[in-house]
Amino acid sequence: MEVKLPELRLKMGEGGSVADLPSAFGGDFKEFWLEIGFGAGEQIAHLAADNPSVGLLGCEPFVNGVASLLDRMVRDNIENIRIFDDDARLLLPQIPEKSFSRIFLLFPDPWPKKRHRKRRFVSPEALDQMARLLADGGEFRFASDIADYVRWTLEMVTRHPAFEWPAGSPRDWRERPAEFVETRYETKALTAGRRCSYLSFRRKSR
Ligand SMILES: C[S@@+](CC[C@H](N)C(=O)[O-])C[C@H]1O[C@@H](n2cnc3c(N)ncnc32)[C@H](O)[C@@H]1O
């Protein structure tokens, strides 16, 4: 980890600024995707291996998660991921607008108690940042096994003027999208009998 992390950390300028993603990644990628809170890195590693022309940026402050993703990257020879090993809320304002074509927030910490809901990642401020960072037509992908968090997100995102929810039928949110793998977190939720929902929102044209 001591060797690999400095090499794979997103390259940032003075005060943590990011002038543009191609130079911060140090590679030639056709588009960029972001995963917020990658946990053990199963999903981002899977997406990166399946999409070698895409540069994926993963944010995760939990050191064991970062170590686990680095192990996977070495084991599977994955070269198109860069890491921000801290709170995503510090990074998002530093990145130029329209940088990403997809943003993933999968099984975020649920904060199920009413008095803790304001700690949830999905908030009007976070949605404003995601709306700024997504290119026109870009996607915000969300998943959760906590019904109240799914309702909360649906309500907040559909109220936001920059997003639309193009779902047509229950299959669109009940079935795991074909490009995802089942993560350990998701397996635990399913084993405990909790239903998972997968929401895909589209960034409207500016
Ligand atoms: C419940 S886990 C889910 C992990 C993974 N997405 C999955 O589906 O297996 C939520 C993760 O989000 C991370 N997280 C929480 N708040 C975060 C933040 N502000 N910025 C980046 N990551 C965050 C946590 O450290 C944790 O690893």
The ligand as a MOL file (V3000), in Angstrom:
LIG
                    3D

  0  0  0     0  0            999 V3000
M  V30 BEGIN CTAB
M  V30 COUNTS 27 29 0 0 0
M  V30 BEGIN ATOM
M  V30 1 C -22.0850 0.7700 3.4780 0
M  V30 2 S -20.5370 1.0120 2.7200 0 CHG=1
M  V30 3 C -20.8350 0.4610 1.0450 0
M  V30 4 C -19.5770 0.2400 0.2760 0
M  V30 5 C -19.7180 -0.0590 -1.2180 0
M  V30 6 N -20.2540 1.0560 -1.9560 0
M  V30 7 C -20.5350 -1.3020 -1.4740 0
M  V30 8 O -21.5850 -1.2100 -2.1350 0
M  V30 9 O -20.1170 -2.3900 -1.0580 0 CHG=-1
M  V30 10 C -20.4500 2.7760 2.5570 0
M  V30 11 C -19.0420 3.2940 2.3090 0
M  V30 12 O -19.0790 4.6980 2.0830 0
M  V30 13 C -17.9230 5.2910 2.6800 0
M  V30 14 N -18.2290 6.7190 2.9250 0
M  V30 15 C -19.0590 7.2330 3.8520 0
M  V30 16 N -19.0800 8.5750 3.7860 0
M  V30 17 C -18.2350 8.9180 2.7790 0
M  V30 18 C -17.8100 10.1660 2.2280 0
M  V30 19 N -18.2730 11.3240 2.7260 0
M  V30 20 N -16.9300 10.1560 1.2140 0
M  V30 21 C -16.4530 8.9850 0.7160 0
M  V30 22 N -16.8170 7.7770 1.1990 0
M  V30 23 C -17.6940 7.7400 2.2150 0
M  V30 24 C -17.7190 4.4770 3.9470 0
M  V30 25 O -16.3960 4.5620 4.4540 0
M  V30 26 C -18.0830 3.0740 3.4810 0
M  V30 27 O -16.9600 2.3710 3.0040 0
M  V30 END ATOM
M  V30 BEGIN BOND
M  V30 1 1 1 2
M  V30 2 1 2 3
M  V30 3 1 2 10
M  V30 4 1 3 4
M  V30 5 1 4 5
M  V30 6 1 5 6
M  V30 7 1 5 7
M  V30 8 2 7 8
M  V30 9 1 7 9
M  V30 10 1 10 11
M  V30 11 1 11 12
M  V30 12 1 11 26
M  V30 13 1 12 13
M  V30 14 1 13 14
M  V30 15 1 13 24
M  V30 16 1 14 15
M  V30 17 1 14 23
M  V30 18 2 15 16
M  V30 19 1 16 17
M  V30 20 1 17 18
M  V30 21 2 17 23
M  V30 22 1 18 19
M  V30 23 2 18 20
M  V30 24 1 20 21
M  V30 25 2 21 22
M  V30 26 1 22 23
M  V30 27 1 24 25
M  V30 28 1 24 26
M  V30 29 1 26 27
M  V30 END BOND
M  V30 END CTAB
M  END
